[in-house]
Amino acid sequence: MDEGDGIWSSLYRNEDWWAIWVGFIILGLALTRLISWIPRLGGWTINPLEATGLAGASGIIPLGLLLLTLTGLAIFVRGEDGRRFLMGFPILFSASLLVLIISCQRSIRSWGLESPLWALIIGLLLNNLFKIPDWLRAAAREELFIKIGLVLLGAEVLFNDLLAAGVLGLFEVTIGLSIIWYFCYYLATRLGLSRSFASILASATSICGVSAAIASGWAVRGDPKEVSHTISLVLLFAIPMTIIMPAIGRVLGMPPAVVGAWIGGTIDTTPAVVAAGAIYGEVAMKVASIVKMSQNIMIGLVAFTLALYWALRVERRPEMGPRPIEIWFRFPKFVVGFMAASLIFSFILVPMMGYTSVRGVLSIIKEVRGWLFTLAFISIGLKTRFGELVRVGAGRPLLVFLAASFADLALSLASAYLFFGGILFPTVGLLWDDRA
């Protein structure tokens, strides 16, 4: 947000706040079961029409109109070009439907190739093989879609789930996060990348990829192209890691809990983490999910720390002295929505409604979030060219990402054995055996 904007006017002029308003409208609709009709795509083998069925097909158009209305409202009120958004959104939504149907194919799903990966790939192919019209590119509002999705993700991060074995996951995440973040940041700055780009890369590789890249990018006011470039690297490298890591675990005969902790601490997208864990087995998937949820909790803390450091140290003007209000201007507001949703669902709605009922609501929210993330990743692909993955920064961001990823692989493997392999805590290995 520009500092010239008033605090009150920013509530309807700032995209971050609109992400919160739209996100909480969706949460309210889910809680009141007004959108219980949200289509859930099922698996299919040969006939793609099996993915929707009659009930699912009848809900697709209303869902598209709902998302168009909510996101279009944010764009119109903020005074942006709503006409081109109205023209392009149906195309993006149709492409998202195609992506989700592809990702539901049983053979593809068994290999862990989830919809975000396909969305990016299809977007990249369309952008690199065809000339994308300006009106369609203007409708590709990846940041708005992702921010709304992240607010919804906050509701899914329940503290009750983390308490099951989250203390160990949180220990593992905190240690690995600190080391990998500093290693990546140090290497990036030594290779000549800006401190903002270095922070975005470091947050993506050490925390949880896409979500962390967006949050840290806004905290340091980084170039949106740096954020998009980082997201592309995260998603493209998640594909081979999803397949290779479970295979390595099987060849080495690693315990399921160790493989799960390794996967959860290394792979940078939540769908790929769950998919890779599921390939290895139920126990690996459970532990991988817990470790990944522990990482998601760190998004808000890291974003706040970066906003604080940038405001008071990196961009501080000596003649003006420290300005606490700058921290608020810089802090990504959608992270506030993420944290608020998590706290409300964990400490108010779960005790009030019961864990089972809240889980039913979250199943609806997860479906909507899946559509928003798919729209976002297609939009990123429509604005990214293959050559840019190497040309940006003369290939140095790619080199930094690879180096940090390999360091993360090694460190996460060591910490997975320490915390979940029964070395530091012998009883933990018994809790997560094949009977779990």
Helices and strands as residue ranges (DSSP letters): H 10-13, H 15-31, G 48-51, H 53-77, H 82-103, H 106-110, H 115-129, H 134-139, H 142-156, H 159-190, H 195-203, I 204-208, H 210-219, H 224-252, H 256-266, H 270-280, H 282-309, I 310-314, H 324-330, H 333-344, I 345-349, H 350-353, H 355-382, H 388-391, G 392-395, H 396-420, H 426-431
